[in-house]
Amino acid sequence: MKVLKFGGTSVGTAQSIEAVMNIVRQEHRSSKGLVVVLSAMSGVTNLLVEMADRAAAGDDFAKYLAALEIRHFEVVKQLLDIPHQNPVYTRLKIYFNQLEDLLQGVMVLRELTPKTRDLILSYGERCSTLLISRMALQYFTDAVYVDATEVIKTDSAFGQARVNTQLTELLIQGLASENAGKVLFVTGFIASNDAGQVTTLGRGGSDYTAAIFGAALNASEIQIWTDVNGMMTADPRIVKKAFSLPELSYTEAMELSYFGAKVIYPPTMTPAFLKRIPIVIKNTFDTAFAGTVIRHDCNGSNLPIKGISSIENISIINLQGSGMVGKAGFSGRLFSLLAREQINVMLITQSSSEHSITFAVQPADAEKACRLIEQEFELELGARKLENPVIESSLAVLAIVGENMKQTPGMSGRLFHALGRNGINVRAIAQGSSEYNISVIISAHDLAKAVNAVHDAFFVQFNKTLNVFCLGTGNIGKTMFKQLMQHTEFLEKNNSIQVKIAGISNTRKMTFNAEGLDLNTWQQDLDTDGETADLDEFVDRMKRMNLPNCVFVDNTASPKPIAYYKGIFESTISIVTCNKIGNSGEYSQYKGFKDAARKHGVDFFYETNVGAGLPIIRTLKDLMVSGDRVQKIEAILSGTISYIFNNFKGDASFHDVVLSAQEKGYTEPDPRDDLSGKDFMRKILILARDAGYHMEAEDVQIENMLPQACLDAQNVPDFYAALKANDEYFNNIKQQAESSGKVLRYIGKLDDGKASITLQMVDESHPFFSMSGSDNIIAFTTDRYRERPMVVKGPGAGAEVTAAGVFADLINVGAN
C-alpha cells in the first residue's frame, strides 16, 4: 500500500495533470493498493479566499467565479475524451452553483465566519479531485472519488481543526475494505466535524491528509510529489548552490520544516512518525530524480549539518525586570497566557540571570501579545518589577539543523564566524539540549546574505563564493579579469573558491549583476549596457546588494575612492587595493583603515602598494607577527625607475627610455609620480608604517633627480618636451657613472626610524649593482637576519605582475 500526494503545482495545468496520471499509472502497476491525495489546482485556494473576502465586503465576485469555471472546464476539454466530458461538466457545474449560492449568502449577510470560509475553500480540492478521478477512469476502471469530509473527523476548530484519530482511522479502514484493490482519489486539506460541517486542516493540510491515510492503512510509504527535487540544504531561491538531500531523519525534517522549509510541514509527519512510515519527497516534473527519504532509521552522513532553514519575517518581544528573577512559575504563566490566545511562540531564549526573556512570534500577533502581557502582569508593571514589553520587528530566524551536530565540535563557532565575518548581527540565540538545531534571530534585510554565507561555511564540498566589485578598468583591471577567467577552473579545483564579479566601474560607465558578470563580454556589456558612472552610487549599490563574502577591489591610482574606504569597512566588506594613496596619506588615515578592518572583522590587503606582485608586505608582516624586529630596510622599489636606469646606457636618451617605460605600462599615468620620487616615497612610507613607525610623508627625505623645468610642466606632453630639452643634463649623469665603472640606482632606506631616497652610483660590490628590466629589490636587516639580510627580488612593475598581486590578495580574502 502506498499513499501519493500531489500539490497544487502538480495539478495546476493540463500538462502537469498528465504527468501526475503517468506517475499514478506507474505506481498502480507495482503496488497492492493506492491512495492518491490531491490539492486544489495552484492558485485556486487564493482565488477562493479572494472571492470570499470580496463577498464579505459587498464587492462583486462574478468575474473570479467565471474564471474559476473556465479554468476547470478547459482542463476537462483537454484531458477527457468527449463521451466522458458531460458528466464531469455537470458535476463541476453543481459545485460552482453551490459555491455561488454560498458567496451570495456571504454578500447578503456581509459576514464571513470561519465555518463558512472552510466550506468555501473546500471546493478547490473537490473540483480538482473529481476532475482527476474521472480522468483516471480512462486508464483503469477501479478509480474511486473520495470526499475526505466523509472519513476524516475533527473538532470544530474551523481553519485549524484537530483530528479525532481513533474514529478517523476506523472510517478510513472501512472505506479501504469496501474498495479493496481500487485506487482512491482523495480530497486533501478538508474534513468534517461530528455535525457533518466542513472543516480544514490548516497549513500543509493536504500533506496531513496523506499522512492520516498512510497511518490508518499502515502504508509502506507516503510519497509527497511537489515541484522541487526533495528537501534541499537551503531555499534554492536564496542559495543557488543548494542541493537535494538523499535522506533525513524525522527529527531533522521536523526541525527544518518548522523553521521555514516549505516542502513539507511538521503536522504532516506526526502520524507517519508514530507508525514509522517513510516519507518520500519527489518532483512531479523530474520523476527520474530519487528525491529525499524521511525515515526513523536514517543512515550515517558525513555532512556536519543537513540543512539551513529560515523564516523571513518575525517579530520578537523582549520582557525584562527584577520581578522575574527566582520567580517560580513566571514562564509558565507567560506562555500559558499566549497559548490560551492561540499565539504561536516560535523561539524562546532566556538569560541565565532570569532577568529577561525574549521570544519570537508572527508579526500579526506581536501587538496582541503585548496587550495580553500588560493585562496579565499589570501589578508587576505598576510596581516596576517588570518593564513594559518591547517589540522588535523586521527580523528573521535562521536555523542550522542536523543530528551530526551533537558529536561534531565547533558547530556554533563555525556558524557565528560566518555571520560575524559578513557583519550580520545576532539579536538572539536558541539551542535545544538535543543539539539538533541552533537558531539565531537576525535582521530580515540580512537573511539572504546570511543563508549564503552559512551555506558556504558548512558545505565545504562546494566552492566558497567571493562577490567582487571592481573599480578601474585600465591595464591592471583588464589584466586581472583576463587572469581570473584563465584560472577559474584552477581556483575552484585547488582553492575551493569561486569569484563572481558583481560590479565593474570606470570613470565613464558602471554595471552590476548579483549572479556575476560574464568575463568574456564584460567590456562590451559595460560600454553598451552600463549606466553612467557615479562613484557614490557604485559604493551605495554595492552595500545595498548586501552580498556575502563581499570584496571591493580598487585598481585605480585616483584619490577619490579613498574617501569611501572607511564606510566600506564599516559595511563589513573587505578591500583589496593597488592604490597607494590611501596608505600613504596622513598616518591617522592609514591607522583608521587598519582599525576599521580589524574592528569589523574584514581584510585589508594591499600587497601591490609596494613591489607590484612581489611578496614584500606579506614578508614584512610575517616577520613582525613572529616577533622579529626590523633594524634596516634598503630597497629599489620603483620598477619604473629601475627599468629606466637599467636601459639608460649607450646612445639611449633619457627622454626615449622614459617614453618606452610608459608605453610598456611601467609608469604611473603621469611619469613624474615615479621620477620625482613621489611614488617611491609612498612605498617606503607604507613599509615604515607597517614596520611600526609613526611616520608622515614629510618625514621621508627625497633627493630630486629631475630639473625644475620638468617638475613645473603643465601636463604630460609638456613634461616630455622638458625632458627632451634637458638631454645634456641626463647624459652628463650617465657618463659620470659609466666613466667610474658604476651604475645609477635610486635607493630607498629605512634605518632607525629615518627614511630617505637618494640617487646613488654603485659599483659591482654593491648588492644592487646587478639589476635588469623593471626588477625591484629589497633587503630586510632584522634581529634574526642581521649578518645576511633577507632579500626579495623580482619584477616590480607592469600590468601582468601587478594584476597577479591583486589577484593573489583576492584569493587570500577567500582563504579567510
N, C-alpha and C positions, 0 to 999 in steps of 0.2 A: 504493500500500500504506500502510495506517495501522495503528498499534497503539493500542488503547484499554485503559487500566487503570482498574478501578473498586475503590475502597477499601471497607473494612468498613461504613461508614455508608451507602454507596451500595447495598449489598446486604443491609442489616440487617433490612428488613421486606418484606412482600409489596408494599406500595405503592412503596417505593423500587426494588424489583426491576422493577416495571412501568415505572418511569421509565427505568431502565437499558435495558430492552428497547426502549423507544421511541427512545432515542439510538442504539442499535445498528442498529435498522431504518433510521433516517435516514441513518446513515453507510454502511450497506450499499448503499443506492441510489446513492451518489455515489462509491464507491471501487472500485478494481480488485482489492483484496484486503483482508481484515480479520482482525486478531488481537485477541481480547478476553481480557485477563488479569484474573483475579478474586481478590480476597482472601476470607478467611473472613468469615462474617457478623459484624457488630460484636458484640464481647463473647465470641465463641466461643473465640478463642485463649486469652483469660484463663481461660475456663471449663475448657479442656483442661489448662492449666497447673495450675489448682486441683485437678482430678481426679488428675493425675499426682503432685502433691505429697502429696495425701491417701493415695493408694495406697502411696506410698513410706513413709509414716508408719504404715501399717497401719489407716488410717481408712476408713470406708465411703464409697464414691463413687457408689452406685447412683442416688440421687435426682438427682445432677447429670447423669449419663448419660441418665436418663429425661427430664429437662428438655431436654437437647440433642436427643434424638429428637423429642419433641413439637414443639419449635420448627421443625425442618426439615419434619416431616410436615404441620404446619399450613400452611406456605408452599406445599407441593405441593398440598394440598387447595384452597387459594385461587387458585392460578395455572394449574394444569394441568387440561385437560379430563379428564373421568372415564376415558375409554378409555386415556389416556396416563399415568394415575396409578400403576397397579400395577407396571409395570416400574421406575419410579423408586423406589417404596416398597421394592421387592425389593433394588435395588442399594444404596440407603441403608442398609437393614437389614443387608446384608452388611458394609458399612463399620462400622456400630455394633457388630456382633458381633465383628469383628476388634479394634476398639478396646477392647471389654470384655475380650477374652482378653488383650490387652496389659496392661491395667491390673490384671487378676487376677495376671498373672505378676509385675508390679512389686510387688504387695502380698505375694505369697508370698515373694519374694526380699528384700523390704524394701530394694530397691536401684533407683535411677533413674539410669541412665547418660546422658550427653549423646546417645548414639546412640539410645537408647530414647525419650528426650524428643523428639528430632526426628521420630521415626516417629509418636509420639502426636500431635504438633502438626500433622502433615501432613493429618490427617483434616478439619481445619477447611476448608482450601482444596478438598480433594477433594469434600466434600459440597456446598459452595456452587456449585462449578463444574459438577458433574454436574447438579444441580438446574436451574441456569440454562440450560445447554446443551440439556437436554431440553425446557425451556420454549420455547427458540428454535425448535425443530423445528415448533412450531405455526405459525410465521410464515414460515420458509423451510427447505427440506429439506436445505440444504447446511451445516448446523451440525455441527461435529465436537468431541467432548470430547477434550482432550489433557491427559494427566498429564505435567507438566513433568519428572518424575523420569526419563522415558524419553529426553529430549533435552538437558537441561541437566546437564552432567557437572562434578563438583567434586572437590576433595581430600576428606580425611576429617576436616577440622576442624569437627566437629559443632557446630551452633549459630551458626557464622560461617564457613561454607565458602567457599573460594576457587574461582572458576570456571576450568575448562580452556577458555579462549576458543576456541581453534582447533577442538577436537573438537566443542564445543557448536555452533558456527556451522555446521559440516558437517552435524550431525544436524538442526538446525532447517531448514536449506535443503533437506535431503532430505525432511523432513516436509512442508514447504510445496509442494515439487514434486509429491509424491504426492497432495496435497489442493488442487491448483490451483483457484482460484475459489471455494473454500469458506471459511466463517467458522470460524476455530479458537478455541475457548473453552479457555483455558489456565489451569491452576492456578498461582497466584502463590506466591512465597516458598519453594517446595520444589524440590529437585533430588536427585541421587544421585551416589555415588562409583563408582569403577570396578567395585566388587563388587556394585553394584546396591542398596546400602543407602541409605536416605533421609537426605538432609542438608537443612539450611535455610540460607537466605542472610542471616540476621540482620536487624537493624533496617531497615525500609523494603524488605524482601525482595521484595514484590510489585511495587513500582516498579522494582526492579532487574531482575526477570523481564521486565517490559515493555521496558526499555532493551536487554536482551540480545537479545530477539526483534527489536526495531527495528533494531539494528545488524546483526544477521545477515541480515536481509531488506532492508537499505537502505531502510527505510520513509521516506515523505515527511514524516511527523511522528509523534510519540508523544504521545498525549493522556492526561493523568492526571486522572481525574474524582474529585472529592472533595466535601466539604460546605462549602467556602468559595469565595469569588469570587476565586480565584487567589492569587498571592503578594501580601502586604499590607505596607504600610510598617512595621507593628509588629503584635504579637499583639493582635487585636481584643478579646480578653477582658480585656486590661490597658488598652489605649488605645482609647477609644470613637471617637476621630477617625481611627483608622487607615483607610487607603483602599487599594484594589487598584492594583497597578502594571500598566500595559499590556504592558511588556516589560522583560526583564532580559538581561544578557549571561550566558554560562555562568559566568564568574568571580564575578559579583555573586551569582548564585543559589547557587553553591557556598559562598561566604562566609556568606551569610545562613542557609543550611541547616545549615552546620557549627556555627554559634553559636545553634542552638535553633529556627530556623523549621521547624515540623514538617510543612509541606505536602509537602515533597519532601526526600530525603536525598542526601548527597553521592555515595555509590557509584552511585546511580541514574543520575547524569548522565555518568559516565565513558564508557560505551560510546557514548552519544549525542554527547558532546563529541568523541570521536575521529572519528566519522563526520559530524560537523556536522549532526546531525538536530535540527530544532526540537522542543522540548518545550512542550506547551500545557497549562496548569493550568486546569481548568474545574470548574464547580459542577453536580453532577448535578441539584440541586433548583432551579437557575436557569439553564437552558440558553441563555436569551437573552443572558446576560452574556458578553462576549467573553473574559474571563479574562486570564491572563498568558502571554505567549510568551517562552520562554527560547531564545536563539539566539546564534550567534557574531557575526553582523553586526547588532548592536543599533543602532537609530537614536539620534541625539543626544538629550539630555534637558536641560531647564532646572533640574531638581532638583539641589541640591547633593549630596544623598545619595539612595540608593534605598530604604534601609530601616534599621530598628533591630531587631536580634535579641538574644536573651538566653538564658542557661542559668541556671535559678533556684536550683540547689543544687550548689555545687562546694566543694572544699577546696583550699587552697594549701599548699605545702611550701616553707619558707624554709631555704636552706642557705648558710652563710657561713663565712669563715675565710681566714686568710692563705695557706693551702696551695693555694688556688685561683688566686692571682694569678700570671699568667705561666706557668701550668702547662699545657703543650701536651697536648691530648687529654683534659683533665679532663671537659669537657662531653660528648665522645663516649663516654667510659667510663660516665658517669652515665646518659645517655639510652639507650645500648645495653643497659645493665642493665635498665632499665624496659621496653624493647621486648621483650627476651627473655621477660619475665614477663607479657607481654600487658597492660601497664598503659598506657593511652592518656593522653598528655600533651596537654592542650587548649590551653595557652597558656604561653609562656616569656618571662621578662624577666630581663635581667642588667644589673647596674650596670656603668658604663664602667670602673670601677676593677678589675673582675673579682673583687671581694671577696665578692659574693653572687649567688646565682641563686634566682629564685622561679619556680615552675611550678605549674600548676593540674591537678588530677586529679579523678576522680569520688570522692565521699566514701567509697565502699566500698573504694577502692584506697589510701586515704591511709595507713592503719596498715601495710599490707603494704609500700608503697613505703618507708616509714621504716625498717622492719626490714631490707629489702634494702640500703638505703644504709648503714646501720650495719654490716652484714656486709661489704659491698664496701669500705668506707673505714675499716675497723677500725683500721689502723695510723695513718692521719691523725687520726682522732678521739682515739686514745690519746696521740699526740704533741701534741695540742691545736692542730694546724694547721687542723682543722675543728671547728666547734661542732656539737653534736647537732642533727639536723634538727628543725624546729618546724612543727607542723601548725596551720593556722587554718581553722576551719570556719564554717558558716552564711554562706557568701559566694555571690556571683553574678557572672556575666560579662555585661556589656552591650557590644555592638559596633555601630558605625555603619559602613555599607557603601555603596560607590558608586564607579564609575570616575571620576566628575567631581571627586572629592576631590583627585585628583592635580594638577589645574590650577586649583583654587579655593583662594586663600589664606584663612587664618583658621579652617579647619575644626576644628583642635584647640582653638583659643581659644573658639569657639562652644560646643563640647562641654563644656569644663571650666567655662566661665562658667555654663552651665545647671545643671551639677551643683553647683558651689560656691554659687550663688545659693540653692539649695534644701538646703544643708547636708549634701550627700552626699559622704562622704569616699572618696577613691580609694585603694585599697590597692596596686594595681599597674597598669601601663600597657604595652600592646604595640602596635606598629605595624610592619607589613611594609614593605619597601623599595618595593613596588609601590604603596603608599598607597591600596589599595582598602579597607582596613579599619583602624579604630582601635578597640582593645578595652580595656576597663577592668574591674577587679575591684572590686566594692563589696559592702556588706552586703546579704545576701538580703532583710533587712527593708525596705531602701530601694528594691528593684528596681522595683516598680510606680510609685512616685513618680519615680524617675529616668527610666524609659522615657517617661512622660508629659511630664516637663519637657524632655527632649531632643527629643521629637517636636514640641513647641511651638516649640522654638528653631530647628529646621531646616525645618519645613514651614510657612513663614510665610504661605502662601496660606490657611491655616486660622487661626482666631482663637485667640489665647492665652487660656487659661482661668485666672481667678483663683478660688480656693476660699476663700470668706469665712465667718468665724464672727463673728456679731454679738451683742453684749451690750447689752441695753437695747432696749425696745420702746415707749418713751414717744413724745412728739411728734416728736423728731428721728429716732428709729429708724423709726417708721411712715412718716414723710415720705420718708426715704431709700429705703425699699422701694418706695414709690409712684413716686419719680423713676427708680429703677432699672428698674422694669417699663415705664415710659413710654419710656425711652431705650435699651432693649436693642438694638433694631434699629440705631439710630444708632451705638451703641458698636461693634457688630460690623462695620458698613459702613465707618465712618470711623476707628476706632481699632484695629480688629482685636483687640478684647478681648471675651471672654465672661465675665460674672460669675456664678458659682454661689454661692448662699447655702447653705453646707453645714451650718450650725448656727445656731440662734437661742436665746437665753435671756433671760428677765427674772427677777424675784425669785420668781416662782411656778412657772413651767414652763420646760422646755428640750426641744428636739427636734433631730434630726440626719438628714441624708441626703447621702451622699457624691456622689450624682448631681445634687444641687441640689434645694432645697425649692421648691415652687410658690408664686410670689409672689402669685398670685391668691387663694390659700386659706391663706396662711401662718398668719394669726391663728387661724382655725378649727382648723387642724391642730395648732397649738401648744396651744390650750386643750383640744382633745378628745383628742388622742393623745400629747401631750407628757408627759415624765417630770417628776417633782418636781425643781425647780431645785436645783442644787448647783454652786456656782461652781468648787470644786476639781475636781469630776468633769467639768464642762464643759471646763475647760482641759486636763485629762488626756486626755479623749476626743479633743479637737482634735489633741493631739500624737500619740496612738496611731493616729489615722486616717492620719497621715503623708502628706497630700495635697501635690502640687506647687503652687508659687506660692500659698502659703497666707497669708492676711491675717486678723489679729484686729482687729475694729472695736469700740471701747469708746464707746458712745453713752450713757454714764451720767454722773452727777455724784457717784458714790459713791467713797469712798476704798478700798473692798475690792478692786476689780480691780487697783489699782496694785501690790499686793504680788506679782502674777503677771507683771508686765511683763518683768522680767529673765529669768525662766525661759522665757518665750515667745520672747524674742530668741535665747536660747541654743539653742532648738529650731529656729532658722532660720525664724522666722515674723515677717513684717512686722507693724507695729502702726500703725493709723490711729485717732486718738482726738480727741474734742472735750472730754474730761475734763481740766480744768486742774490737778487736784490733784497729779498725778504730777510735772509740770514745775515746779510752784510750791512743792513741798515743800523739803526740805533740798537745798542745792546739790550735795552728794555724790550724792544720788539722781538728780537731773537729769543730772549728768555720767555717772553709771553707766549710765543708759539710752542716752545718746549713744554711749558707748564700746562697750556691748554690741551695739548695732545696727551700728556700724562694724566691730567685730571679726567678727561673724557674717555680714556682707555683706547685711543686710536694711534695709528702710526704716523710719523712724520719722517719720511725718507728723502734724502737729498744728496745721494752719493755723487751725482753728476755735477754738483756745485763745485767740486774740486777734482780735477783729473778725469773728466768725462766718465768713461766706463771703468777706470782703474779702481780697485778696492782700497781707497785711501781713507775715506771717512769711516768705513767699516773696520779697517785695521786699527785706526786710532781708537775707535770706540772699544774694540776688544782689548786693547792694551789698558785702557782706563778702567774698564769694569773688572779686569782681572787684578787690579791693584798696582799696576806698573805706574811709574811717574815719568813724564816726558821732560827730558833735560834740554833737548835742542831738536829743531826741525830745520833741515835745509832742503830746498826744493826748486825745481823748474816746473812751474805749474801753469804755464801758458803754452799750450800746444801750438798756438798761432805763432808766438814769438820764437818758440823752438824751431818750427818749420822755417820761419823767415831766416833766422841766423844759420841754420843748417844748409840753406840754399843760397845765402848771400855770400857768394865767393866767386872767384874768377871774374868774368866780364859782366856778370849779372848786376843789374841796377836794383837799388833798394825799392824803388817805385814798382818795378816789374814783379819782384818777388812778393811784395805785399798784395798786389793785384791778383797774382796767381793764388795766393793763400785764400783770398776772399772767394775767388771763383770755385775753389775746391770745398768751400763751406767751412773752412777752419776758423774764420774770424767772426766776431760779432757783426751785426748789421752795419755798425759804424766801427771801422778798424781801429779808431783812436781809443775805443774802450779797452783794446788789447795793448796797443803801442804806448799809450800814456801810462800804462801800469795800473790803470783803474781796475780792470778785470782781475789782474794778478793780485792786487791789493784785497779785493773781495775774497779771494780764495784763501790767502794767508790769514785774513781776519777770521774767516769761518773756522779754519784749523785751530787758530789760537783760542777761540771761544770754546770749541769742542775739547780742547786740551785743558780747559778750566780757567782761562784768563778772562777777566772782565775788561774787555778792550773795545775801544771805539775806532772808527775808520781813521780819524786824525792821528791816532797813536802809531799808525804804520808809516814809517819813513820811506818815501819813494824817490828814487833818482830818475829824473825825467830823461828819456833818450831822444825825444822829438824837439826840433826847433820850435820856437814860439809861434811862427807863422803857420805851422801845421796844426798846432793846437787851436789857433784862433780862426781857422777856416770855417765858413758859414755852413757848409754842408759837405757831404762825402765827395762829390766831384771837385769842389774847391780844395779839399784836403789832398786829393791825388795830384792836383796841379801844384800845390805847395811842396809835396814830396819830390816831384819832378824837378822843381826849381832848386831843391837842396841836395841834388845828386852828389855834389862835390863834398858836402859835409859828411854824408854817409860813407862815401868812398874813402875818405881820409881815415875814418874809424876802422874800416875793413883793412886797409893797407897797414895801419899801425899794428893790428893784431897779427896779420899774416907775416909781417917782417920779423916778428919776435917768436914765431912758431906757436902762436896761441890762437884760440878761437873765442868768439864773443858768446857770452852766456848771460841771460837775465835771471838772476838768482834771488830767491826769497829766503829769509832766515827768521826763525823764531828762537831766541836764546834768552833764557832767564826773564821771560815776560816782555821782551822787547822785540819788535818786528820791524824788518827793513827789506827793501827790494832795491837791488843795485845791478847796474850793467858792469860785468866783470870780464876780464881777459884771463882765461885759464889755460894752463899747459897740460901736457899729456899725463902728468902725475895726478891731476885732479879727477875725482870720480865722475864729474860731469863733462869731461872732455869728449868722450866717445858717445855722441848722440846722433840720431838720424831721424829724418822725417819730422813728424809732429810729436815725437816722444816727450812725455813728462817723466820726471824722476823725482823721487822724494826719499830722504834718508831720515829715519827716526833714531835719535840717540836717547835711550831711556836708561833707567836703573838696571834693567835686565840686558839691554843691548848697548852697553857702554863702550866696550872695546871695539866691537864691529857693529855699526849701525844696521838696522833693518832697512832694506832698500826695496822700494816698489817702483817698477819702471815699465813703460809701455805707451802706446798711442794715447795722447791726451786731447785730441781734437778730431772733429769730423762727425758727420751725422750718424754714421753706422755705429761707432763706439759709444757715442752719447745716447743714442736711442737704445742701444743694448743695455746701458747703465740704468736708464729709466725703466726699461722692461724688467731688469733684474729686481729693482726696487718694488715694482708692482707685484712680482711673484713672491717677494718677501712679505708683503702685506697679506697675500693669500696664505702663506705658511703660518701666519699668526692667527 
